[in-house]
C-alpha cells in the first residue's frame, strides 16, 4: 500500500490499485462516501449506447448475497440515501450517513461492485424505466435543444451521444451487453473511493481493503479515447411548441486545462447570474427573454461554453444577435470586461467555493473528481489564488480562448415551432458566419 498526504487530504493506493482519498472535517458526525468508477458513455460501443447508464441502474438490483429488497432495507436503515449517477466521463455512487454506518456501507458497496447478478428480469425492468425517462426528456424542448447541440458539435464521437442512450439503442440492449460492459470496465484500477467528514484515513482504507480484496487487478492500462473534433453550424428541430428554445455552443477547453479559471470567470460575466451581461441586457434592459444562462461544461477530452434560453419566434433573431454581439465585443475588446464585472465574478466564484467546502458531500465530490481529472488534490488556497490571479489583461485577450472563428468554432441548436420562418437554417448559418 502506497500513501501520500497533502494538507488535510490523504490518499492510499491499495494493492489492487483502488485509490482511497479522504478529508477529515472538524465538528461533524456524518461521513460522505463516493465510489467513482472511471467508466461511462465514453467507453461504450456506438451500438450499445446507454449501457453504462443501464449498468448503473442495475447495480442495486441484487447480488449473489443479497436480493434487491435486502439492499433497499440496508440502505434505508442507515438514515441516509445511496444514489448513483452517470456522466459522460464516469459513473458515481454517493451517500452521506452517520459515521457509525461507514463500515456497513462500504461492505454493501463492495458486495454490489463485486457480486451484482444482472438477472434477465431486472435488465428488462430497468430498460423500461430508462425508456420512460428518455420519453419524458423527449417531451422537454430545452433538453432536446441541449442534447441536439452536443450531438451536433461532437458528431461521431462518444461525447456527442446522450448519456442515457436513445430509446432505440436502449431497447436493443440485452443482458450479455451489460455483463460484458461491467466485466471489462469495472476494474479496480478505475475505482476511486472518496470520503469527507468524520473520517480516519487509515481506518477507512482498511475497511475498503477488507471489502474489496476480491476485486483483482487485471494489470491493464486504459487506452486513450479518440480526440473529439468540434463541428460548428446550425441544427434545427421542429416541434409543436409556442417558444423557440436555443442552445449555443462555444468551443472551450477540457476540464483540466490551465485556463479553466479564466473560462469559468468569463462564463460568469457572460451569463452566470442576475448581474451578468446577458441577463442584464436581454432580460432587464430589452425584455427579450425570461431566462438566459451560460455555463462552462468540461470533460476529460474537451469542453464547451453553453448559452441557453428561450424566447418567442419573432424575437429569436434579435436575441441571438445580441448574444453574439456581447461575445464578440468581449473577445475583440470592443466591449471589454470592466474591473467591476471581473471583481463581482471573482467574488461569486470564491464565495461559492468556500460555502461548498463546508458541506461534506460537496467536499467528497471534489476529492473524487480531482483525483479523476487531475490525479492530484488542489486545496482551497490554490483555487482561490488562481481565481484572484486572473486580471483584466487576461480577461480581455480572450480571442485565444473563446471563439471568434465563425462556423468552425460555434454551433447553434434550436427547437422551435414547426415550419416557422425564423428557424431558417441558411439565415442562421449566415448570422454565425458573421460572428468572426
C-alpha positions in Angstrom: 0.0 0.0 0.0 1.4 3.4 -1.0 0.4 6.5 0.9 0.6 10.2 0.2 -0.7 13.2 2.0 -1.3 16.9 1.1 -2.7 19.3 3.6 -5.7 17.6 5.2 -6.2 15.3 2.2 -4.8 11.8 2.5 -4.6 9.1 -0.2 -3.8 5.4 -0.2 -3.4 3.2 -3.3 -4.3 -0.4 -2.4 -2.6 -3.5 -3.7 -5.2 -3.9 -6.4 -4.8 -0.2 -7.4 -8.0 1.1 -5.9 -7.5 4.7 -4.7 -8.8 5.8 -1.3 -8.9 9.5 -0.7 -10.1 11.2 2.5 -10.5 14.6 4.1 -11.3 14.9 7.8 -13.7 17.7 8.7 -14.0 19.0 12.2 -17.3 19.3 14.1 -19.3 16.8 12.1 -20.8 13.3 12.9 -21.5 12.4 9.3 -19.4 11.0 6.6 -20.0 11.4 2.8 -18.8 8.5 0.7 -18.3 8.4 -3.0 -17.4 5.5 -5.3 -16.3 6.9 -8.6 -15.8 4.4 -11.4 -13.9 5.8 -14.4 -16.3 4.0 -16.8 -19.1 5.6 -18.7 -20.5 6.5 -22.1 -17.0 7.3 -23.4 -16.3 3.6 -23.0 -19.4 2.3 -24.9 -19.6 0.9 -28.3 -21.8 3.0 -30.6 -24.3 0.2 -31.0 -24.6 -0.2 -27.2 -25.2 3.4 -26.4 -26.8 3.7 -22.9 -25.3 0.5 -21.5 -23.2 2.5 -18.9 -26.4 4.2 -17.5 -28.3 0.9 -17.6 -25.5 -0.8 -15.6 -25.6 2.0 -13.0 -29.4 1.4 -12.6 -28.9 -2.4 -12.3 -26.2 -2.3 -9.5 -28.9 -2.1 -6.8 -31.0 -5.0 -8.1 -29.4 -7.8 -6.3 -26.2 -9.7 -5.7 -25.3 -13.3 -5.0 -25.5 -12.5 -1.3 -28.4 -10.1 -1.1 -31.6 -9.5 -3.1 -32.9 -6.1 -4.1 -35.3 -5.8 -1.1 -32.5 -6.6 1.3 -30.2 -4.0 -0.3 -33.0 -1.4 -0.1 -33.7 -2.1 3.6 -30.0 -1.9 4.4 -29.7 1.5 2.7 -32.8 2.9 4.3 -31.8 1.7 7.8 -28.7 3.9 7.8 -30.8 7.1 7.7 -29.0 8.1 4.5 -29.7 7.5 0.8 -27.4 5.9 -1.7 -27.7 7.5 -5.1 -26.0 6.9 -8.4 -25.4 9.0 -11.5 -23.7 8.6 -14.8 -21.8 11.4 -16.5 -20.1 11.4 -19.9 -16.8 10.6 -18.3 -17.6 8.3 -15.3 -20.2 6.7 -13.1 -20.5 7.5 -9.4 -22.4 6.3 -6.3 -22.7 8.5 -3.3 -24.1 8.6 0.2 -24.0 10.6 3.4 -24.5 8.7 6.7 -23.6 8.8 10.3 -20.0 7.7 10.9 -21.3 4.7 12.7 -22.5 3.2 9.4 -19.3 3.7 7.5 -18.1 0.0 7.6 -21.7 -1.1 6.9 -22.0 0.9 3.7 -18.5 0.1 2.4 -19.3 -3.6 2.9 -22.6 -3.2 1.0 -20.9 -1.3 -1.9 -18.2 -3.9 -2.0 -20.8 -6.6 -2.5 -22.6 -4.6 -5.2 -19.5 -3.8 -7.2 -18.2 -7.4 -6.9 -21.2 -9.6 -6.9 -24.1 -8.0 -8.8 -26.1 -10.6 -10.8 -27.8 -8.6 -13.6 -30.6 -11.1 -13.9 -32.7 -11.0 -17.0 -35.9 -9.8 -15.3 -34.1 -6.8 -13.7 -32.5 -5.9 -17.0 -35.9 -5.7 -18.7 -37.4 -3.7 -15.9 -34.7 -1.2 -15.8 -34.7 -0.8 -19.5 -38.4 0.0 -19.3 -37.7 2.6 -16.6 -34.9 4.3 -18.6 -37.1 4.3 -21.8 -39.8 6.1 -19.8 -37.2 8.5 -18.5 -36.0 9.2 -22.1 -39.5 9.7 -23.2 -40.1 12.4 -20.6 -36.9 14.1 -21.7 -38.0 14.0 -25.3 -41.1 16.0 -24.3 -38.9 18.8 -22.9 -37.8 21.2 -25.7 -35.0 22.7 -23.6 -33.4 19.3 -23.1 -33.8 18.5 -26.8 -32.0 21.7 -27.7 -29.2 21.0 -25.3 -28.7 17.4 -26.4 -29.1 18.4 -30.0 -26.2 20.9 -29.6 -23.8 18.2 -28.2 -24.9 15.7 -30.8 -24.0 18.2 -33.5 -20.7 19.6 -32.2 -19.3 16.2 -31.3 -20.9 14.2 -34.1 -19.4 10.8 -34.5 -17.7 10.9 -31.1 -19.0 9.4 -27.8 -19.2 12.9 -26.2 -22.0 13.6 -28.7 -24.2 10.7 -27.6 -26.8 11.2 -24.9 -25.7 9.8 -21.5 -28.7 7.5 -21.3 -28.6 6.5 -24.9 -31.6 6.7 -27.2 -34.9 4.8 -27.0 -33.8 2.7 -29.9 -30.4 1.9 -28.5 -31.7 1.1 -25.0 -34.4 -1.1 -26.5 -31.8 -3.2 -28.2 -29.6 -3.8 -25.1 -29.5 -7.3 -23.7 -28.2 -8.9 -20.5 -24.9 -10.0 -22.2 -24.3 -6.3 -23.2 -24.5 -5.3 -19.5 -22.4 -8.2 -18.2 -19.7 -7.5 -20.9 -19.6 -3.8 -20.1 -19.4 -4.4 -16.4 -16.7 -7.1 -16.7 -14.5 -5.1 -19.0 -14.9 -1.6 -17.5 -15.5 -2.0 -13.7 -11.8 -2.6 -12.9 -10.2 -1.7 -9.5 -7.6 0.5 -11.2 -10.5 2.7 -12.3 -12.2 2.9 -8.9 -11.7 6.0 -6.6 -13.3 5.8 -3.2 -13.6 9.3 -1.6 -14.7 10.2 1.9 -15.2 13.5 3.7 -16.4 14.3 7.2 -15.7 12.4 10.5 -13.2 10.0 8.9 -9.9 8.4 10.0 -8.0 7.7 6.8 -6.2 4.5 7.8 -9.4 3.0 9.3 -11.3 3.7 6.1 -8.5 2.4 3.9 -8.5 -0.8 6.0 -12.3 -1.1 5.6 -12.0 -0.7 1.8 -9.2 -3.3 1.7 -11.4 -5.8 3.6 -14.5 -5.2 1.4 -12.7 -5.1 -2.0 -9.8 -7.6 -1.6 -11.6 -10.0 -4.0 -11.6 -7.4 -6.8 -8.5 -8.5 -8.6 -6.2 -6.1 -10.5 -6.2 -7.1 -14.2 -2.9 -5.4 -14.8 -4.3 -3.5 -17.7 -3.7 0.1 -18.8 -6.6 2.2 -20.1 -6.5 3.1 -23.8 -6.9 6.7 -24.7 -10.1 7.9 -26.2 -10.2 9.3 -29.7 -9.8 13.1 -29.8 -13.1 14.8 -30.4 -13.5 17.3 -33.2 -15.7 20.4 -32.8 -18.3 20.7 -35.6 -19.8 24.2 -36.0 -23.0 25.2 -37.7 -26.8 25.1 -37.1 -29.2 22.3 -36.4 -33.0 22.9 -36.1 -35.7 20.6 -34.8 -39.4 21.5 -35.4 -41.8 20.7 -32.6 -45.3 21.7 -31.6 -44.2 24.4 -29.1 -45.0 28.1 -28.8 -41.5 29.3 -28.0 -38.1 28.8 -29.5 -35.5 27.1 -27.3 -31.9 27.7 -28.2 -28.6 26.3 -27.1 -25.4 28.0 -28.4 -22.0 26.2 -28.0 -18.7 28.0 -28.0 -15.5 25.9 -28.3 -13.7 25.8 -24.9 -11.0 23.7 -23.2 -11.1 20.3 -21.4 -11.7 20.0 -17.7 -8.1 20.1 -16.6 -6.9 22.9 -18.9 -4.6 25.5 -17.4 -7.0 28.3 -18.5 -10.0 26.8 -16.7 -10.3 29.6 -14.1 -10.3 32.2 -16.9 -13.1 30.4 -18.7 -15.1 30.0 -15.6 -14.9 33.7 -14.9 -15.7 34.6 -18.5 -18.8 32.4 -18.3 -19.9 34.0 -15.0 -19.5 37.5 -16.5 -21.4 36.5 -19.7 -24.3 34.7 -18.2 -23.7 33.4 -14.7 -26.2 35.3 -12.7 -28.5 38.4 -12.4 -25.6 40.8 -12.7 -24.2 39.0 -15.9 -24.2 40.8 -19.2 -26.7 38.6 -20.9 -29.2 38.7 -18.1 -28.9 42.5 -17.7 -29.1 43.2 -21.4 -31.7 40.6 -22.6 -33.9 40.4 -19.6 -33.7 43.6 -17.7 -33.0 46.2 -20.4 -34.6 44.8 -23.5 -37.1 42.3 -22.1 -36.4 39.8 -24.8 -36.2 36.7 -22.7 -37.4 35.4 -19.3 -34.3 33.5 -18.5 -30.8 33.2 -20.0 -27.7 31.5 -18.7 -24.2 30.5 -19.6 -22.2 27.5 -18.2 -18.8 26.0 -18.8 -19.3 22.3 -19.3 -16.0 20.5 -19.4 -15.0 16.8 -19.8 -11.7 14.9 -19.8 -11.2 15.3 -23.6 -13.0 18.6 -24.5 -15.2 21.4 -23.2 -17.8 23.8 -24.4 -19.4 27.0 -23.1 -23.2 26.6 -23.4 -25.5 29.6 -23.6 -29.2 28.6 -23.3 -32.6 30.2 -23.0 -35.9 30.6 -24.8 -37.9 33.3 -26.5 -40.8 33.9 -28.8 -40.2 33.2 -32.5 -40.4 36.8 -33.6 -37.7 37.8 -31.0 -35.3 35.0 -31.9 -33.2 37.0 -34.4 -32.6 40.0 -32.0 -31.9 37.6 -29.1 -29.2 35.7 -31.0 -27.7 38.8 -32.5 -27.4 40.4 -29.0 -25.8 37.3 -27.6 -23.2 37.1 -30.4 -22.6 40.8 -30.1 -21.7 40.5 -26.4 -19.4 37.6 -27.0 -17.7 39.3 -29.9 -17.4 42.5 -28.0 -15.5 40.8 -25.2 -13.3 38.7 -27.4 -12.3 41.6 -29.7 -12.2 44.2 -26.9 -14.9 46.3 -28.4 -16.9 45.8 -25.2 -14.1 44.9 -22.8 -14.8 43.5 -19.4 -14.7 46.1 -16.7 -12.9 45.9 -13.4 -16.2 45.8 -11.5 -17.5 42.9 -13.6 -14.3 40.9 -13.0 -14.4 41.7 -9.3 -18.1 40.5 -9.0 -17.3 37.3 -10.9 -14.3 36.6 -8.7 -16.4 37.2 -5.5 -19.1 34.9 -6.9 -16.8 32.0 -7.7 -14.8 32.3 -4.5 -17.9 32.6 -2.3 -19.5 29.5 -4.0 -16.3 27.5 -3.4 -15.9 28.5 0.2 -19.5 27.7 1.0 -19.3 24.4 -0.8 -16.3 23.3 1.2 -18.4 23.4 4.4 -20.6 20.6 3.1 -19.2 17.1 3.4 -20.9 15.8 0.3 -19.6 18.6 -1.9 -16.1 18.2 -0.4 -16.2 14.4 -1.1 -17.3 15.1 -4.7 -14.3 17.5 -5.1 -11.9 14.9 -3.8 -13.2 12.2 -6.2 -13.3 14.5 -9.3 -9.8 16.0 -8.6 -8.4 12.5 -8.3 -10.0 11.6 -11.6 -9.3 14.7 -13.7 -6.0 15.9 -12.2 -4.5 12.9 -10.4 -3.7 15.3 -7.6 -5.6 17.4 -5.0 -6.0 21.1 -5.3 -6.5 22.8 -2.0 -8.8 25.8 -1.4 -5.9 28.2 -1.1 -4.6 27.3 -4.6 -8.1 27.5 -6.1 -8.8 31.0 -4.6 -5.3 32.2 -5.6 -5.8 31.1 -9.2 -9.1 32.8 -9.4 -7.6 36.0 -8.0 -4.7 35.9 -10.4 -6.9 36.5 -13.4 -6.6 40.1 -14.3 -8.3 42.4 -16.9 -5.4 41.9 -19.4 -6.0 38.2 -19.4 -9.8 38.5 -19.5 -9.7 41.0 -22.3 -7.5 38.8 -24.5 -10.0 36.0 -24.7 -9.7 35.8 -28.5 -7.2 33.0 -28.0 -9.5 31.1 -25.7 -13.1 31.9 -26.7 -14.5 31.8 -30.2 -14.1 34.3 -32.9 -13.8 31.9 -35.8 -17.3 31.6 -37.2 -18.9 28.3 -38.1 -15.8 26.2 -37.2 -15.8 27.4 -33.5 -19.5 27.9 -32.7 -22.7 26.0 -33.0 -26.4 26.6 -32.6 -29.2 24.2 -31.7 -32.8 25.2 -31.9 -36.1 23.6 -31.0 -39.0 25.7 -32.3 -42.5 25.8 -33.8 -43.0 23.7 -36.9 -42.1 25.5 -40.2 -41.5 28.9 -38.6 -39.5 31.1 -40.9 -37.3 32.4 -38.1 -35.8 28.9 -37.8 -34.4 29.1 -41.3 -31.1 27.3 -41.2 -29.5 29.3 -44.0 -30.2 32.6 -42.4 -28.9 31.4 -39.0 -25.7 30.0 -40.5 -25.2 33.4 -42.2 -25.5 35.0 -38.8 -22.9 32.7 -37.3 -20.5 33.3 -40.2 -20.7 37.0 -39.5 -19.6 36.2 -35.9 -15.8 36.5 -36.5 
